[in-house]
Structure formats: C-alpha cells, structure tokens
C-alpha cells in the first residue's frame, strides 16, 4: 500500500511484477530445500545433524545465487515494457531482496524444524516490524520508491537472519563430499512438490485471463475485489502448514499412528474452527466491500461466500497434505493438483465463459472439492498400507510360548 501510493503506475507495476517472481521462487525453494530439510532433520542426531544443516545452508545459498543470476540475465536481456525510463538500480535492488528473503525464509524453516516456534515468531516480528517502520520513514521523507523499497526489504530481512545464523554457527558443519548426495536426497523428497508448485504457477492466473477474454477487464476487477476478503486466510494457511510440518516430522519417528493422530486431530479442529468463516463473510459482504472499496463494488453475498468456501477447503486440506509429505507420498499431492488442473480445463473454464464471475466461483469450488477428496483418500490409503506393513506385536500363548498377535489387533 505504501509503495503503491508513493510510486507512479509504471514503477508500481514493475515492483509488483518483480514481487511475483520472488513469491514464485519462495514456493520452489520450499519444495526443493526447506521442506526436505524439515522432513529429514528429525531423523538426524549429533554430528550427522550438524553436517546435514551445514550442507543444507550451502545448498540454499547455491540455489538462491544460481536462480538470481538467471533472473538478472533474463531481466536485462528482455527488459519489461516501460521500464527504460525508471531507475536502473531497481533490478539490482530486487536481486538483493531476492537473495535476502530466500535466506530468511530458509532459516525460519530451520527454527521450526527444531520446534523453536518462539524464536521463529521473534524473527518474523523483527523483520516485518523494522520493514514497516523503515518504509513509513521513507514515505514521510519523500524517498520511497521501488528501488528503496526493495533495498529496505533486503536489509530488514538479512540483518535479523544473520543474527540467527550466528546463534546456530556451532551447529553447522560442512561435508563437501556428501553435498551432492544430500542434494539428491532433497530432490527425492521434494521433486513432486516442485512439480506441484509448477502447476500452481501455471494454472493460477488462467481463470482471470479467460474471464477477461470472455467478459472484459471489469469482470476481472470484480473477481479480484470478491477474492480480497477471503484472502485474509492465506497467511493462516501458511502458518498452519509451517507449524504442522515439523510436528508431524518429529511424530513420524514414533510411528505412523502418531502421524495419523496429529493429522486427524488438527483436521477436526481446523474444520470446526473455521466452519462459519464463509457464512459470516457472505452475511457481512456488503459492509465489508463498502469499507474496502468505498462502494465501487457491490457483489452478491452468496458470491463472496462461494469464493471464501474455496479458501476453507484449502485450509482444511493442509493437515492431510502435511501427512502425505511426511510419509514420503508427495506424489499424491502432485496428483491432486493434476486432478484440479484437469477439472479446471473441463469444467471451470467453460463455466467461466458462460457464467462469468459466478462460473469462476463454481469452478473454484468444484476443483478444490474434488482435490480435497482425492487427498483424503490418498492419506487413508497411505495409513492403511503402513499399518498393514507394521509387524504385529507378539503375545504369550497358553503353553508359555510366543505366538503372533491376531490380525485384528492392527
């Protein structure tokens, strides 16, 4: 909001486009670097865990540096339209913010992997509190633009993260001979999450483009306005995923039953806690939209509720997704996104062409519902197969000898 008010339309457009690259890079890093580390680290101890962390830090730095160089080359080789009249330092400032934010997000996952939730919260508060204060200061002095915004983001992300790195330095060991093997281990765990992130990046904007082609740009504006109230749950989705993944990874060391317990309990709690969210949002849609957009948009409350229901389905699927990742069944998560993509092409996009924004709402709801059902069935199959493979406990028979427990005990 502050950057948008301080910059012109072209500069703010460039700032937003570059920011989408950063968000996309975060998703891919989580798939290849952060999530595999969180899943695998509880099984390590002592020197092995120190080496695993040290090599993971080096892998993160190499991946971030390599992708940053590639993005810089592409941005300079194919400059964005209208960017020639802007400051030439915007792209280097973005590169610094890109590197710093990826570094920060990795160390937040390292803290969560060790169940240090308080330190993670402290790091996030320090980063975003200092960033807001710095941007407000730049806005008041008239110095805020896209370049200084990205420089502020880089500095406020890097300095607190370096303090965390300093506190963790005694736990870091490098073993370059095992670096390639650990990267392959990360790839085995995260390759399907990487593929899933690629599908989400490709399929995300397709509804807006089809809606614009069939109904005009004004319909896309109405869709964006209706999605905004429900988007308040997006940080909540990320927070639930970030908290459940390390807890489930640690529970996996005790066996599949512990993972099943965490997933089922958290699914019930989340479903019951947020059950009323779409209803409340639809009921108070009119005053909410008037407050946000000063009466510019007046959609039906049912439309806002339908779009919020899609967010509710995403939130309730988080524990099941975490359970599949911990059980090394990320392929099922990828397949659920494939199901969603196929249904989008077969049902969602035709409905969008015919019904406009309402078609988008129905498409969102149906694709998320089928994806949710697929993930639930996949987790159920995973639990059944794992419990079947668990050896039955031995019992003492009447003669005092050992006998296998009956299959019903499972």
TIZABA-45752 format. One record per residue (C-alpha): residue number from 1; residue in one letter; x, y, z. Coordinates in nm, 3 decimals, padded with zeros to 5 digits, always signed. Layout:
BEGIN
+-----+------+---------+---------+---------+
|  nr | rest |    east |   north |      up |
+-----+------+---------+---------+---------+
| NUM |    a |       X |       Y |       Z |
...
+-----+------+---------+---------+---------+
//
This chain:
BEGIN
+-----+------+---------+---------+---------+
|  nr | rest |    east |   north |      up |
+-----+------+---------+---------+---------+
|   1 |    x | +00.000 | +00.000 | +00.000 |
|   2 |    x | +00.277 | +00.244 | +00.092 |
|   3 |    x | +00.479 | +00.168 | -00.223 |
|   4 |    x | +00.169 | +00.194 | -00.442 |
|   5 |    x | +00.086 | +00.538 | -00.304 |
|   6 |    x | +00.444 | +00.663 | -00.344 |
|   7 |    x | +00.515 | +00.534 | -00.697 |
|   8 |    x | +00.371 | +00.602 | -01.040 |
|   9 |    x | +00.167 | +00.337 | -01.219 |
|  10 |    x | +00.454 | +00.208 | -01.434 |
|  11 |    x | +00.700 | +00.188 | -01.145 |
|  12 |    x | +00.448 | +00.020 | -00.918 |
|  13 |    x | +00.362 | -00.225 | -01.195 |
|  14 |    x | +00.730 | -00.317 | -01.228 |
|  15 |    x | +00.756 | -00.351 | -00.849 |
|  16 |    x | +00.455 | -00.586 | -00.844 |
|  17 |    x | +00.579 | -00.798 | -01.136 |
|  18 |    x | +00.918 | -00.846 | -00.971 |
|  19 |    x | +00.746 | -00.933 | -00.644 |
|  20 |    x | +00.557 | -01.216 | -00.816 |
|  21 |    x | +00.893 | -01.362 | -00.922 |
|  22 |    x | +01.005 | -01.354 | -00.559 |
|  23 |    x | +00.688 | -01.527 | -00.436 |
|  24 |    x | +00.728 | -01.794 | -00.705 |
|  25 |    x | +01.093 | -01.850 | -00.607 |
|  26 |    x | +00.987 | -01.895 | -00.241 |
|  27 |    x | +00.747 | -02.173 | -00.345 |
|  28 |    x | +01.016 | -02.357 | -00.542 |
|  29 |    x | +01.274 | -02.318 | -00.263 |
|  30 |    x | +01.026 | -02.458 | -00.011 |
|  31 |    x | +00.978 | -02.762 | -00.235 |
|  32 |    x | +01.345 | -02.838 | -00.301 |
|  33 |    x | +01.533 | -02.707 | +00.005 |
|  34 |    x | +01.319 | -02.618 | +00.309 |
|  35 |    x | +01.055 | -02.893 | +00.317 |
|  36 |    x | +01.302 | -03.181 | +00.261 |
|  37 |    x | +01.518 | -03.042 | +00.543 |
|  38 |    x | +01.222 | -03.019 | +00.783 |
|  39 |    x | +01.109 | -03.372 | +00.695 |
|  40 |    x | +01.453 | -03.536 | +00.719 |
|  41 |    x | +01.622 | -03.349 | +01.005 |
|  42 |    x | +01.434 | -03.518 | +01.296 |
|  43 |    x | +01.594 | -03.850 | +01.197 |
|  44 |    x | +01.944 | -03.699 | +01.235 |
|  45 |    x | +02.136 | -03.654 | +01.560 |
|  46 |    x | +02.473 | -03.524 | +01.682 |
|  47 |    x | +02.740 | -03.472 | +01.420 |
|  48 |    x | +02.517 | -03.607 | +01.140 |
|  49 |    x | +02.257 | -03.337 | +01.209 |
|  50 |    x | +02.525 | -03.064 | +01.216 |
|  51 |    x | +02.656 | -03.179 | +00.878 |
|  52 |    x | +02.302 | -03.204 | +00.741 |
|  53 |    x | +02.227 | -02.845 | +00.848 |
|  54 |    x | +02.559 | -02.708 | +00.720 |
|  55 |    x | +02.516 | -02.870 | +00.380 |
|  56 |    x | +02.152 | -02.756 | +00.363 |
|  57 |    x | +02.262 | -02.394 | +00.421 |
|  58 |    x | +02.518 | -02.427 | +00.141 |
|  59 |    x | +02.257 | -02.584 | -00.092 |
|  60 |    x | +02.019 | -02.296 | -00.018 |
|  61 |    x | +02.285 | -02.035 | -00.092 |
|  62 |    x | +02.385 | -02.203 | -00.418 |
|  63 |    x | +02.025 | -02.242 | -00.536 |
|  64 |    x | +01.940 | -01.880 | -00.448 |
|  65 |    x | +02.256 | -01.744 | -00.614 |
|  66 |    x | +02.208 | -01.954 | -00.927 |
|  67 |    x | +01.845 | -01.857 | -00.978 |
|  68 |    x | +01.921 | -01.489 | -00.901 |
|  69 |    x | +02.189 | -01.480 | -01.172 |
|  70 |    x | +01.948 | -01.645 | -01.418 |
|  71 |    x | +01.670 | -01.397 | -01.339 |
|  72 |    x | +01.905 | -01.099 | -01.371 |
|  73 |    x | +02.024 | -01.222 | -01.709 |
|  74 |    x | +01.663 | -01.261 | -01.830 |
|  75 |    x | +01.555 | -00.921 | -01.696 |
|  76 |    x | +01.846 | -00.742 | -01.865 |
|  77 |    x | +01.814 | -00.944 | -02.187 |
|  78 |    x | +01.435 | -00.892 | -02.209 |
|  79 |    x | +01.352 | -00.566 | -02.027 |
|  80 |    x | +00.992 | -00.513 | -01.923 |
|  81 |    x | +00.791 | -00.261 | -02.131 |
|  82 |    x | +00.811 | +00.092 | -01.994 |
|  83 |    x | +01.097 | +00.016 | -01.754 |
|  84 |    x | +01.358 | +00.207 | -01.955 |
|  85 |    x | +01.260 | +00.543 | -01.805 |
|  86 |    x | +01.291 | +00.415 | -01.448 |
|  87 |    x | +01.593 | +00.395 | -01.221 |
|  88 |    x | +01.847 | +00.136 | -01.349 |
|  89 |    x | +01.905 | +00.031 | -00.986 |
|  90 |    x | +01.561 | -00.125 | -00.937 |
|  91 |    x | +01.665 | -00.466 | -01.072 |
|  92 |    x | +01.990 | -00.487 | -00.863 |
|  93 |    x | +01.790 | -00.384 | -00.554 |
|  94 |    x | +01.539 | -00.657 | -00.635 |
|  95 |    x | +01.826 | -00.910 | -00.668 |
|  96 |    x | +01.949 | -00.817 | -00.319 |
|  97 |    x | +01.596 | -00.853 | -00.175 |
|  98 |    x | +01.552 | -01.183 | -00.361 |
|  99 |    x | +01.866 | -01.332 | -00.205 |
| 100 |    x | +01.790 | -01.195 | +00.145 |
| 101 |    x | +01.425 | -01.305 | +00.156 |
| 102 |    x | +01.504 | -01.660 | +00.041 |
| 103 |    x | +01.782 | -01.677 | +00.303 |
| 104 |    x | +01.542 | -01.554 | +00.572 |
| 105 |    x | +01.264 | -01.797 | +00.482 |
| 106 |    x | +01.503 | -02.092 | +00.491 |
| 107 |    x | +01.620 | -02.009 | +00.842 |
| 108 |    x | +01.262 | -01.965 | +00.959 |
| 109 |    x | +01.203 | -02.323 | +00.849 |
| 110 |    x | +01.522 | -02.435 | +01.028 |
| 111 |    x | +01.387 | -02.288 | +01.353 |
| 112 |    x | +01.051 | -02.457 | +01.302 |
| 113 |    x | +01.223 | -02.790 | +01.225 |
| 114 |    x | +01.366 | -02.776 | +01.579 |
| 115 |    x | +01.022 | -02.673 | +01.714 |
| 116 |    x | +01.156 | -02.328 | +01.813 |
| 117 |    x | +00.827 | -02.153 | +01.742 |
| 118 |    x | +00.901 | -01.859 | +01.974 |
| 119 |    x | +01.231 | -01.776 | +01.801 |
| 120 |    x | +01.060 | -01.806 | +01.463 |
| 121 |    x | +00.794 | -01.560 | +01.575 |
| 122 |    x | +01.061 | -01.325 | +01.710 |
| 123 |    x | +01.250 | -01.334 | +01.378 |
| 124 |    x | +00.934 | -01.262 | +01.178 |
| 125 |    x | +00.834 | -00.978 | +01.411 |
| 126 |    x | +01.182 | -00.821 | +01.390 |
| 127 |    x | +01.184 | -00.840 | +01.008 |
| 128 |    x | +00.837 | -00.706 | +00.939 |
| 129 |    x | +00.829 | -00.456 | +01.226 |
| 130 |    x | +01.155 | -00.293 | +01.115 |
| 131 |    x | +01.044 | -00.303 | +00.750 |
| 132 |    x | +00.715 | -00.122 | +00.818 |
| 133 |    x | +00.893 | +00.141 | +01.031 |
| 134 |    x | +01.158 | +00.198 | +00.761 |
| 135 |    x | +00.902 | +00.225 | +00.479 |
| 136 |    x | +00.696 | +00.474 | +00.681 |
| 137 |    x | +01.008 | +00.682 | +00.740 |
| 138 |    x | +01.096 | +00.680 | +00.371 |
| 139 |    x | +00.738 | +00.772 | +00.282 |
| 140 |    x | +00.740 | +01.069 | +00.521 |
| 141 |    x | +01.072 | +01.197 | +00.381 |
| 142 |    x | +00.961 | +01.151 | +00.019 |
| 143 |    x | +01.234 | +00.893 | -00.052 |
| 144 |    x | +01.015 | +00.587 | -00.103 |
| 145 |    x | +01.016 | +00.427 | -00.446 |
| 146 |    x | +01.054 | +00.075 | -00.586 |
| 147 |    x | +01.434 | +00.078 | -00.550 |
| 148 |    x | +01.439 | +00.193 | -00.186 |
| 149 |    x | +01.151 | -00.045 | -00.104 |
| 150 |    x | +01.349 | -00.345 | -00.229 |
| 151 |    x | +01.665 | -00.223 | -00.056 |
| 152 |    x | +01.468 | -00.191 | +00.270 |
| 153 |    x | +01.328 | -00.541 | +00.224 |
| 154 |    x | +01.680 | -00.677 | +00.169 |
| 155 |    x | +01.829 | -00.506 | +00.475 |
| 156 |    x | +01.543 | -00.582 | +00.713 |
| 157 |    x | +01.543 | -00.949 | +00.605 |
| 158 |    x | +01.919 | -01.005 | +00.608 |
| 159 |    x | +02.030 | -00.847 | +00.937 |
| 160 |    x | +01.800 | -01.043 | +01.176 |
| 161 |    x | +01.868 | -01.363 | +00.979 |
| 162 |    x | +02.244 | -01.315 | +01.020 |
| 163 |    x | +02.188 | -01.295 | +01.395 |
| 164 |    x | +02.005 | -01.629 | +01.380 |
| 165 |    x | +02.288 | -01.774 | +01.172 |
| 166 |    x | +02.537 | -01.654 | +01.434 |
| 167 |    x | +02.341 | -01.830 | +01.708 |
| 168 |    x | +02.339 | -02.150 | +01.502 |
| 169 |    x | +02.705 | -02.143 | +01.392 |
| 170 |    x | +02.815 | -02.403 | +01.650 |
| 171 |    x | +02.565 | -02.645 | +01.493 |
| 172 |    x | +02.699 | -02.604 | +01.140 |
| 173 |    x | +02.947 | -02.841 | +00.980 |
| 174 |    x | +03.029 | -02.878 | +00.613 |
| 175 |    x | +03.096 | -03.208 | +00.441 |
| 176 |    x | +03.151 | -03.124 | +00.076 |
| 177 |    x | +03.195 | -03.491 | -00.013 |
| 178 |    x | +02.833 | -03.553 | +00.087 |
| 179 |    x | +02.689 | -03.236 | -00.067 |
| 180 |    x | +02.579 | -03.397 | -00.396 |
| 181 |    x | +02.423 | -03.691 | -00.212 |
| 182 |    x | +02.227 | -03.461 | +00.019 |
| 183 |    x | +02.101 | -03.256 | -00.275 |
| 184 |    x | +01.978 | -03.577 | -00.441 |
| 185 |    x | +01.812 | -03.668 | -00.110 |
| 186 |    x | +01.636 | -03.329 | -00.111 |
| 187 |    x | +01.531 | -03.384 | -00.471 |
| 188 |    x | +01.385 | -03.729 | -00.394 |
| 189 |    x | +01.173 | -03.582 | -00.114 |
| 190 |    x | +01.072 | -03.260 | -00.290 |
| 191 |    x | +01.056 | -03.335 | -00.662 |
| 192 |    x | +00.678 | -03.385 | -00.664 |
| 193 |    x | +00.628 | -03.071 | -00.454 |
| 194 |    x | +00.840 | -02.890 | -00.714 |
| 195 |    x | +00.613 | -03.023 | -00.988 |
| 196 |    x | +00.307 | -02.922 | -00.786 |
| 197 |    x | +00.443 | -02.568 | -00.746 |
| 198 |    x | +00.497 | -02.551 | -01.123 |
| 199 |    x | +00.134 | -02.650 | -01.187 |
| 200 |    x | +00.008 | -02.388 | -00.940 |
| 201 |    x | +00.223 | -02.118 | -01.104 |
| 202 |    x | +00.086 | -02.210 | -01.448 |
| 203 |    x | -00.280 | -02.269 | -01.356 |
| 204 |    x | -00.327 | -01.985 | -01.106 |
| 205 |    x | -00.388 | -01.692 | -01.346 |
| 206 |    x | -00.581 | -01.892 | -01.611 |
| 207 |    x | -00.926 | -01.806 | -01.471 |
| 208 |    x | -00.851 | -01.434 | -01.481 |
| 209 |    x | -00.728 | -01.447 | -01.841 |
| 210 |    x | -01.029 | -01.649 | -01.963 |
| 211 |    x | -01.264 | -01.421 | -01.769 |
| 212 |    x | -01.102 | -01.112 | -01.926 |
| 213 |    x | -01.130 | -01.261 | -02.275 |
| 214 |    x | -01.497 | -01.357 | -02.235 |
| 215 |    x | -01.641 | -01.089 | -02.006 |
| 216 |    x | -01.394 | -00.798 | -02.014 |
| 217 |    x | -01.143 | -00.648 | -01.773 |
| 218 |    x | -01.415 | -00.509 | -01.545 |
| 219 |    x | -01.521 | -00.864 | -01.457 |
| 220 |    x | -01.164 | -00.942 | -01.353 |
| 221 |    x | -01.171 | -00.638 | -01.127 |
| 222 |    x | -01.493 | -00.763 | -00.966 |
| 223 |    x | -01.337 | -01.109 | -00.917 |
| 224 |    x | -01.030 | -00.957 | -00.751 |
| 225 |    x | -01.247 | -00.747 | -00.522 |
| 226 |    x | -01.457 | -01.051 | -00.419 |
| 227 |    x | -01.146 | -01.260 | -00.352 |
| 228 |    x | -00.986 | -00.998 | -00.129 |
| 229 |    x | -01.194 | -01.059 | +00.191 |
| 230 |    x | -01.124 | -01.433 | +00.177 |
| 231 |    x | -00.754 | -01.377 | +00.117 |
| 232 |    x | -00.710 | -01.284 | +00.485 |
| 233 |    x | -00.683 | -01.659 | +00.545 |
| 234 |    x | -00.381 | -01.702 | +00.315 |
| 235 |    x | -00.123 | -01.620 | +00.587 |
| 236 |    x | -00.316 | -01.857 | +00.814 |
| 237 |    x | -00.276 | -02.140 | +00.562 |
| 238 |    x | +00.100 | -02.079 | +00.551 |
| 239 |    x | +00.121 | -02.062 | +00.932 |
| 240 |    x | -00.070 | -02.389 | +00.982 |
| 241 |    x | +00.149 | -02.564 | +00.725 |
| 242 |    x | +00.468 | -02.424 | +00.881 |
| 243 |    x | +00.366 | -02.541 | +01.230 |
| 244 |    x | +00.226 | -02.883 | +01.141 |
| 245 |    x | +00.509 | -02.999 | +00.912 |
| 246 |    x | +00.786 | -03.010 | +01.177 |
| 247 |    x | +00.549 | -03.154 | +01.441 |
| 248 |    x | +00.440 | -03.432 | +01.207 |
| 249 |    x | +00.804 | -03.494 | +01.103 |
| 250 |    x | +00.903 | -03.544 | +01.468 |
| 251 |    x | +00.594 | -03.762 | +01.527 |
| 252 |    x | +00.698 | -03.983 | +01.236 |
| 253 |    x | +00.995 | -04.101 | +01.443 |
| 254 |    x | +00.744 | -04.268 | +01.677 |
| 255 |    x | +00.549 | -04.440 | +01.402 |
| 256 |    x | +00.261 | -04.391 | +01.166 |
| 257 |    x | -00.003 | -04.394 | +01.439 |
| 258 |    x | +00.138 | -04.072 | +01.589 |
| 259 |    x | +00.128 | -03.901 | +01.249 |
| 260 |    x | -00.230 | -04.022 | +01.198 |
| 261 |    x | -00.331 | -03.882 | +01.536 |
| 262 |    x | -00.182 | -03.538 | +01.466 |
| 263 |    x | -00.336 | -03.517 | +01.118 |
| 264 |    x | -00.684 | -03.626 | +01.222 |
| 265 |    x | -00.699 | -03.410 | +01.535 |
| 266 |    x | -00.574 | -03.098 | +01.355 |
| 267 |    x | -00.815 | -03.164 | +01.064 |
| 268 |    x | -01.114 | -03.176 | +01.302 |
| 269 |    x | -01.003 | -02.866 | +01.495 |
| 270 |    x | -00.942 | -02.662 | +01.179 |
| 271 |    x | -01.266 | -02.773 | +01.014 |
| 272 |    x | -01.478 | -02.685 | +01.318 |
| 273 |    x | -01.294 | -02.361 | +01.396 |
| 274 |    x | -01.334 | -02.209 | +01.050 |
| 275 |    x | -01.667 | -02.365 | +00.952 |
| 276 |    x | -01.852 | -02.037 | +00.995 |
| 277 |    x | -01.596 | -01.829 | +00.803 |
| 278 |    x | -01.766 | -01.841 | +00.456 |
| 279 |    x | -02.112 | -01.786 | +00.610 |
| 280 |    x | -02.004 | -01.482 | +00.814 |
| 281 |    x | -01.816 | -01.337 | +00.517 |
| 282 |    x | -02.119 | -01.378 | +00.289 |
| 283 |    x | -02.356 | -01.234 | +00.551 |
| 284 |    x | -02.146 | -00.919 | +00.602 |
| 285 |    x | -02.028 | -00.892 | +00.240 |
| 286 |    x | -02.199 | -00.557 | +00.173 |
| 287 |    x | -02.043 | -00.356 | +00.460 |
| 288 |    x | -01.704 | -00.524 | +00.409 |
| 289 |    x | -01.694 | -00.437 | +00.037 |
| 290 |    x | -01.811 | -00.083 | +00.108 |
| 291 |    x | -01.534 | -00.041 | +00.366 |
| 292 |    x | -01.265 | -00.179 | +00.135 |
| 293 |    x | -01.368 | -00.018 | -00.194 |
| 294 |    x | -01.590 | +00.278 | -00.090 |
| 295 |    x | -01.895 | +00.137 | -00.268 |
| 296 |    x | -01.724 | +00.075 | -00.604 |
| 297 |    x | -01.816 | -00.296 | -00.598 |
| 298 |    x | -02.149 | -00.436 | -00.473 |
| 299 |    x | -02.141 | -00.812 | -00.537 |
| 300 |    x | -02.387 | -01.067 | -00.403 |
| 301 |    x | -02.307 | -01.202 | -00.058 |
| 302 |    x | -02.351 | -01.553 | -00.198 |
| 303 |    x | -02.071 | -01.487 | -00.449 |
| 304 |    x | -01.830 | -01.376 | -00.176 |
| 305 |    x | -01.931 | -01.677 | +00.036 |
| 306 |    x | -01.871 | -01.921 | -00.254 |
| 307 |    x | -01.524 | -01.781 | -00.316 |
| 308 |    x | -01.447 | -01.795 | +00.058 |
| 309 |    x | -01.563 | -02.159 | +00.066 |
| 310 |    x | -01.277 | -02.244 | -00.171 |
| 311 |    x | -01.033 | -02.093 | +00.083 |
| 312 |    x | -01.198 | -02.300 | +00.359 |
| 313 |    x | -01.139 | -02.620 | +00.159 |
| 314 |    x | -00.773 | -02.525 | +00.109 |
| 315 |    x | -00.727 | -02.466 | +00.484 |
| 316 |    x | -00.888 | -02.796 | +00.584 |
| 317 |    x | -00.667 | -02.987 | +00.337 |
| 318 |    x | -00.342 | -02.861 | +00.494 |
| 319 |    x | -00.311 | -03.135 | +00.764 |
| 320 |    x | -00.370 | -03.410 | +00.508 |
| 321 |    x | -00.112 | -03.257 | +00.273 |
| 322 |    x | +00.140 | -03.241 | +00.557 |
| 323 |    x | +00.069 | -03.604 | +00.647 |
| 324 |    x | +00.136 | -03.718 | +00.290 |
| 325 |    x | +00.460 | -03.518 | +00.269 |
| 326 |    x | +00.590 | -03.664 | +00.597 |
| 327 |    x | +00.500 | -04.015 | +00.477 |
| 328 |    x | +00.706 | -03.953 | +00.160 |
| 329 |    x | +00.387 | -03.955 | -00.052 |
| 330 |    x | +00.427 | -03.609 | -00.207 |
| 331 |    x | +00.339 | -03.768 | -00.541 |
| 332 |    x | -00.022 | -03.785 | -00.418 |
| 333 |    x | -00.017 | -03.408 | -00.351 |
| 334 |    x | +00.107 | -03.352 | -00.706 |
| 335 |    x | -00.167 | -03.579 | -00.845 |
| 336 |    x | -00.432 | -03.385 | -00.652 |
| 337 |    x | -00.316 | -03.067 | -00.827 |
| 338 |    x | -00.329 | -03.251 | -01.158 |
| 339 |    x | -00.690 | -03.350 | -01.081 |
| 340 |    x | -00.764 | -02.985 | -01.004 |
| 341 |    x | -00.597 | -02.872 | -01.329 |
| 342 |    x | -00.790 | -03.124 | -01.542 |
| 343 |    x | -01.121 | -03.026 | -01.382 |
| 344 |    x | -01.036 | -02.660 | -01.437 |
| 345 |    x | -00.995 | -02.726 | -01.809 |
| 346 |    x | -01.304 | -02.949 | -01.839 |
| 347 |    x | -01.548 | -02.770 | -01.605 |
| 348 |    x | -01.410 | -02.445 | -01.459 |
| 349 |    x | -01.312 | -02.263 | -01.778 |
| 350 |    x | -01.632 | -02.346 | -01.972 |
| 351 |    x | -01.839 | -02.229 | -01.673 |
| 352 |    x | -01.634 | -01.908 | -01.666 |
| 353 |    x | -01.710 | -01.839 | -02.032 |
| 354 |    x | -02.085 | -01.893 | -01.976 |
| 355 |    x | -02.147 | -01.754 | -01.626 |
| 356 |    x | -01.867 | -01.501 | -01.583 |
| 357 |    x | -01.758 | -01.443 | -01.223 |
| 358 |    x | -02.015 | -01.692 | -01.096 |
| 359 |    x | -01.857 | -01.950 | -01.328 |
| 360 |    x | -01.520 | -01.882 | -01.166 |
| 361 |    x | -01.676 | -01.931 | -00.822 |
| 362 |    x | -01.831 | -02.266 | -00.921 |
| 363 |    x | -01.508 | -02.374 | -01.091 |
| 364 |    x | -01.303 | -02.288 | -00.782 |
| 365 |    x | -01.544 | -02.473 | -00.556 |
| 366 |    x | -01.571 | -02.793 | -00.764 |
| 367 |    x | -01.199 | -02.825 | -00.840 |
| 368 |    x | -01.098 | -02.768 | -00.476 |
| 369 |    x | -01.367 | -03.008 | -00.353 |
| 370 |    x | -01.250 | -03.293 | -00.578 |
| 371 |    x | -00.886 | -03.219 | -00.494 |
| 372 |    x | -00.973 | -03.228 | -00.122 |
| 373 |    x | -01.149 | -03.564 | -00.158 |
| 374 |    x | -00.855 | -03.707 | -00.354 |
| 375 |    x | -00.605 | -03.603 | -00.084 |
| 376 |    x | -00.825 | -03.753 | +00.191 |
| 377 |    x | -00.848 | -04.086 | +00.007 |
| 378 |    x | -00.474 | -04.086 | -00.063 |
| 379 |    x | -00.393 | -04.031 | +00.305 |
| 380 |    x | -00.637 | -04.307 | +00.404 |
| 381 |    x | -00.465 | -04.549 | +00.163 |
| 382 |    x | -00.124 | -04.444 | +00.297 |
| 383 |    x | -00.229 | -04.510 | +00.658 |
| 384 |    x | -00.382 | -04.849 | +00.573 |
| 385 |    x | -00.077 | -04.970 | +00.380 |
| 386 |    x | +00.163 | -04.852 | +00.652 |
| 387 |    x | -00.030 | -05.018 | +00.934 |
| 388 |    x | -00.056 | -05.339 | +00.732 |
| 389 |    x | +00.322 | -05.338 | +00.691 |
| 390 |    x | +00.376 | -05.285 | +01.067 |
| 391 |    x | +00.477 | -05.616 | +01.232 |
| 392 |    x | +00.216 | -05.741 | +01.478 |
| 393 |    x | +00.323 | -05.748 | +01.844 |
| 394 |    x | +00.397 | -06.093 | +01.991 |
| 395 |    x | +00.175 | -06.247 | +02.259 |
| 396 |    x | +00.227 | -06.533 | +02.502 |
| 397 |    x | +00.013 | -06.840 | +02.437 |
| 398 |    x | -00.130 | -07.075 | +02.697 |
| 399 |    x | +00.176 | -07.300 | +02.687 |
| 400 |    x | +00.403 | -07.009 | +02.773 |
| 401 |    x | +00.548 | -06.977 | +02.421 |
| 402 |    x | +00.541 | -06.680 | +02.182 |
| 403 |    x | +00.261 | -06.658 | +01.931 |
| 404 |    x | +00.185 | -06.395 | +01.666 |
| 405 |    x | -00.086 | -06.145 | +01.752 |
| 406 |    x | -00.411 | -06.180 | +01.557 |
| 407 |    x | -00.451 | -05.956 | +01.256 |
| 408 |    x | -00.749 | -05.784 | +01.423 |
| 409 |    x | -00.510 | -05.622 | +01.674 |
| 410 |    x | -00.394 | -05.387 | +01.398 |
+-----+------+---------+---------+---------+
//
